[in-house]
């Protein structure tokens, strides 16, 4: 059994397997249209998802402007616009949807379901959407782009493209840690996260490497990727095991 397989085996019994936590902001104080859209999507295709009544509220949350600003995607061009910022600032309600616990084998399928659920709720009037599990927000135009990419990959039965769009939609990169640029959220696509030494270049350079490593893992497997990139697989010690950001599949750390 490879190191990656041993890590994955341990993850089955981890206190918290990966799951989606989706935050939707509504333009009105009436949550029912968003609830109805979520429940319809859950009944149709988003198996295992459910509305979190404990934290959903038919009133604005003053913390959202700061939260979305911190979490917004800064990599994709025009991923966040002044219109998106205004929509967050004037929202009137908040709906949370929780996904099912995921394994490495079904993570992409569940994440594609999350993407299509987001599509339904945008149609129903959601003005902003954030993935809480990795802490990433996109503007509505970017979400629509990602949804289209997911639909094309699904129609083509292209597993690699599905994995890639799930990472683009629900993971955040590059984050700066001690000596590294890294991803957070690749566990939502069934992969380990990736750390690139900051000495290798800029944060934009790191994004290219991070995505390349993740593509290699999805295409060729962890052992081949570790060898190709002179990397090692380490445990995720940055997050507690019950943290939604915790990656039970570990972190691929590239050498300097």
Backbone torsions as a table, in degrees:
resi	resn	phi	psi	omega
1	UNK	NA	128.2	-178.5
2	UNK	-71.8	167.5	178.1
3	UNK	-59.2	-39.9	179.8
4	UNK	-65.0	-41.4	179.4
5	UNK	-65.0	-38.0	177.5
6	UNK	-64.1	-41.2	178.7
7	UNK	-63.3	-44.2	-179.5
8	UNK	-64.4	-37.9	179.0
9	UNK	-63.0	-40.5	178.5
10	UNK	-65.3	-30.8	-175.2
11	UNK	-66.5	-24.4	-179.6
12	UNK	-59.5	-34.9	-178.5
13	UNK	-100.6	11.7	-179.4
14	UNK	-64.0	147.6	-180.0
15	UNK	-56.2	-33.3	-179.7
16	UNK	-139.0	106.9	172.3
17	UNK	-75.4	158.5	-178.5
18	UNK	-56.6	145.3	173.1
19	UNK	-155.8	156.7	176.7
20	UNK	-86.9	139.0	166.3
21	UNK	-124.7	113.1	-175.3
22	UNK	-109.6	133.3	180.0
23	UNK	-112.6	123.2	178.9
24	UNK	-117.3	131.6	175.2
25	UNK	-103.1	133.9	-179.9
26	UNK	-104.4	153.8	-179.4
27	UNK	-81.7	-19.3	-178.0
28	UNK	-118.9	165.2	177.9
29	UNK	-82.6	-0.5	177.0
30	UNK	-94.4	112.2	-176.5
31	UNK	-85.0	-12.3	-170.3
32	UNK	-58.8	-41.0	178.6
33	UNK	-59.3	-40.0	177.7
34	UNK	-69.2	-40.5	176.9
35	UNK	-60.0	-46.0	-178.3
36	UNK	-62.3	-42.4	179.8
37	UNK	-65.2	-41.5	178.8
38	UNK	-63.6	-46.4	-178.5
39	UNK	-64.7	-36.1	177.7
40	UNK	-66.0	-42.3	178.5
41	UNK	-65.5	-40.0	179.1
42	UNK	-62.4	-42.2	179.6
43	UNK	-68.7	-31.6	-174.5
44	UNK	-85.5	-46.4	-173.5
45	UNK	-149.0	-22.3	-174.3
46	UNK	-89.1	62.8	-175.8
47	UNK	-59.8	131.7	177.0
48	UNK	90.5	-11.1	176.3
49	UNK	-79.8	157.8	179.5
50	UNK	-161.6	151.4	178.7
51	UNK	-74.0	136.2	176.4
52	UNK	-94.1	96.7	-177.9
53	UNK	-70.7	-22.7	-176.1
54	UNK	-65.8	-33.9	-174.7
55	UNK	-113.7	-12.9	175.3
56	UNK	-69.9	146.8	-176.2
57	UNK	-153.4	138.5	177.2
58	UNK	-87.0	52.7	177.8
59	UNK	-160.3	156.0	-179.2
60	UNK	-70.7	156.3	177.3
61	UNK	-118.3	114.2	-174.0
62	UNK	-65.6	-14.8	-179.7
63	UNK	-80.0	-11.7	-170.5
64	UNK	-67.8	-37.2	-179.0
65	UNK	-59.2	-46.9	178.6
66	UNK	-65.8	-42.4	-177.6
67	UNK	-62.5	-46.8	-179.6
68	UNK	-67.8	-35.8	178.2
69	UNK	-63.0	-42.3	179.6
70	UNK	-67.1	-36.8	-170.5
71	UNK	-94.6	-6.6	-172.8
72	UNK	-65.4	146.7	179.0
73	UNK	-67.5	124.5	179.3
74	UNK	-110.1	12.1	-177.8
75	UNK	-100.3	-55.0	-178.2
76	UNK	-69.9	139.0	179.3
77	UNK	-64.1	134.0	177.4
78	UNK	57.6	29.9	177.8
79	UNK	-70.8	-19.6	-178.7
80	UNK	-141.5	129.1	-174.7
81	UNK	-122.7	165.9	174.4
82	UNK	-56.5	-33.0	178.0
83	UNK	-64.9	-38.1	177.0
84	UNK	-66.0	-42.1	178.6
85	UNK	-61.2	-42.4	179.0
86	UNK	-65.6	-39.5	-179.9
87	UNK	-61.7	-40.2	177.5
88	UNK	-65.4	-43.2	-177.2
89	UNK	-66.2	-24.2	-177.1
90	UNK	-111.3	11.2	-178.6
91	UNK	-61.6	156.7	-176.7
92	UNK	-123.7	-4.1	-179.1
93	UNK	-158.3	162.3	-177.6
94	UNK	-137.0	129.0	176.1
95	UNK	-123.4	129.4	175.9
96	UNK	-108.3	137.2	175.8
97	UNK	-124.5	129.9	179.8
98	UNK	-102.3	137.4	176.3
99	UNK	-91.8	171.7	177.0
100	UNK	-75.6	159.8	170.3
101	UNK	-63.4	138.6	-173.6
102	UNK	-118.6	148.7	170.2
103	UNK	-102.2	171.0	177.1
104	UNK	-60.1	-34.2	-175.3
105	UNK	-73.6	-33.2	-175.8
106	UNK	-108.8	7.9	-174.7
107	UNK	-63.1	-44.0	-178.1
108	UNK	-65.7	-42.7	178.9
109	UNK	-59.7	-44.4	179.3
110	UNK	-67.3	-36.7	-178.7
111	UNK	-71.9	-35.1	172.7
112	UNK	-63.5	-39.1	175.1
113	UNK	-61.0	-39.9	177.2
114	UNK	-62.4	-39.9	179.9
115	UNK	-64.0	-43.2	179.9
116	UNK	-72.0	-29.7	173.8
117	UNK	-64.7	-41.2	176.3
118	UNK	-58.7	-40.9	178.0
119	UNK	-56.9	-45.6	-179.0
120	UNK	-63.8	-40.0	-177.0
121	UNK	-75.5	-30.5	172.4
122	UNK	-63.8	-42.9	176.3
123	UNK	-59.1	-32.3	-176.7
124	UNK	-85.4	-2.0	174.9
125	UNK	118.8	5.2	174.7
126	UNK	-64.9	133.8	-177.2
127	UNK	-103.6	-10.8	177.5
128	UNK	-158.7	148.8	-176.4
129	UNK	-140.8	137.9	178.0
130	UNK	-136.5	137.5	170.8
131	UNK	-89.0	111.0	-174.8
132	UNK	-77.0	-22.6	-173.4
133	UNK	-64.6	-33.1	174.1
134	UNK	-115.6	-8.2	-179.4
135	UNK	74.9	56.4	-179.3
136	UNK	-131.3	134.5	178.2
137	UNK	-125.0	140.8	172.1
138	UNK	-122.6	156.7	170.7
139	UNK	-73.0	165.9	-175.4
140	UNK	-61.3	-38.8	179.5
141	UNK	-61.5	-42.8	179.3
142	UNK	-67.2	-40.0	176.1
143	UNK	-58.3	-42.5	179.5
144	UNK	-62.7	-39.0	176.0
145	UNK	-59.7	-47.5	-178.7
146	UNK	-64.3	-38.8	177.9
147	UNK	-62.7	-43.4	177.2
148	UNK	-62.3	-42.3	177.8
149	UNK	-61.3	-41.2	178.3
150	UNK	-64.5	-38.9	179.6
151	UNK	-66.6	-42.5	179.0
152	UNK	-63.0	-45.4	-179.8
153	UNK	-63.9	-37.6	179.7
154	UNK	-69.5	-44.5	179.2
155	UNK	-61.7	-34.2	-180.0
156	UNK	-85.2	-3.4	-176.4
157	UNK	53.7	41.4	-177.5
158	UNK	-97.1	97.8	-174.8
159	UNK	-63.7	-38.1	-179.2
160	UNK	-67.5	-41.8	178.1
161	UNK	-66.7	-36.6	176.1
162	UNK	-63.2	-44.0	178.7
163	UNK	-60.3	-43.1	-177.8
164	UNK	-64.4	-44.8	-177.8
165	UNK	-68.6	-31.7	175.9
166	UNK	-64.1	-38.8	176.8
167	UNK	-67.6	-42.8	179.1
168	UNK	-62.7	-35.8	-176.5
169	UNK	-78.5	-41.1	-165.3
170	UNK	-118.5	-2.1	177.2
171	UNK	-109.8	156.8	179.8
172	UNK	-116.3	132.4	175.3
173	UNK	-161.0	148.5	-0.9
174	UNK	-94.9	136.7	170.5
175	UNK	-101.7	143.7	-179.2
176	UNK	-96.1	125.9	173.1
177	UNK	-124.1	-173.4	-177.4
178	UNK	-61.8	100.7	175.5
179	UNK	82.1	0.1	-174.8
180	UNK	-137.3	153.6	159.8
181	UNK	-102.4	138.8	-172.4
182	UNK	-144.8	164.5	172.1
183	UNK	-99.8	157.0	169.1
184	UNK	-136.3	126.2	175.7
185	UNK	116.4	-0.4	179.6
186	UNK	-66.1	-17.9	175.8
187	UNK	-62.3	-21.8	177.9
188	UNK	-73.3	-9.6	171.7
189	UNK	-114.6	13.4	176.8
190	UNK	78.1	21.3	-176.8
191	UNK	-123.2	158.2	169.9
192	UNK	-70.7	157.7	172.1
193	UNK	-78.2	173.3	-174.0
194	UNK	-130.6	135.7	174.0
195	UNK	-118.0	131.4	178.9
196	UNK	-118.9	127.1	179.1
197	UNK	-56.5	136.0	-179.4
198	UNK	-65.0	-21.7	178.3
199	UNK	-66.8	-16.1	-177.7
200	UNK	-77.5	-14.0	-179.9
201	UNK	152.0	-162.5	-176.0
202	UNK	-77.4	173.8	176.8
203	UNK	-63.8	-34.9	178.1
204	UNK	-68.6	-38.4	173.8
205	UNK	-60.0	-40.3	-178.1
206	UNK	-64.5	-36.7	178.9
207	UNK	-59.1	-44.4	179.9
208	UNK	-60.7	-44.1	-179.1
209	UNK	-68.0	-45.2	179.6
210	UNK	-56.1	-47.8	-178.9
211	UNK	-66.8	-36.8	179.0
212	UNK	-65.1	-42.5	178.6
213	UNK	-63.5	-45.0	-179.8
214	UNK	-62.7	-41.1	176.1
215	UNK	-60.5	-40.9	-179.3
216	UNK	-65.1	-39.8	178.0
217	UNK	-64.0	-45.5	-178.9
218	UNK	-64.5	-33.5	-175.7
219	UNK	-86.2	-45.1	-169.6
220	UNK	-112.8	-11.6	-177.6
221	UNK	98.1	162.9	-172.2
222	UNK	-67.8	-42.6	-175.2
223	UNK	-62.6	-44.2	179.0
224	UNK	-64.6	-38.8	-179.6
225	UNK	-67.6	-41.1	178.6
226	UNK	-60.2	-42.0	-179.7
227	UNK	-69.1	-42.9	-176.6
228	UNK	-65.1	-33.0	-175.2
229	UNK	-106.7	11.4	-179.6
230	UNK	49.0	56.0	-172.9
231	UNK	-123.0	167.5	175.4
232	UNK	-129.4	155.7	177.6
233	UNK	-102.9	121.2	-179.1
234	UNK	-121.0	162.0	175.8
235	UNK	-71.7	152.0	173.8
236	UNK	-80.9	102.2	178.0
237	UNK	-104.6	6.5	179.3
238	UNK	-83.0	-19.6	-176.2
239	UNK	-131.1	145.1	173.0
240	UNK	-65.9	154.0	-175.5
241	UNK	-64.7	-19.9	177.8
242	UNK	-98.6	8.8	176.5
243	UNK	-82.6	137.5	179.5
244	UNK	-61.3	-23.7	179.7
245	UNK	-82.9	-11.2	-178.1
246	UNK	-61.4	130.1	179.0
247	UNK	-103.6	106.1	-178.4
248	UNK	-69.9	-12.4	179.9
249	UNK	-92.8	0.3	174.3
250	UNK	90.1	-165.5	-178.6
251	UNK	-134.4	130.4	173.6
252	UNK	-87.2	114.6	-177.8
253	UNK	-106.2	119.1	177.0
254	UNK	-79.8	147.5	179.7
255	UNK	-79.8	163.1	178.7
256	UNK	-77.0	NA	NA
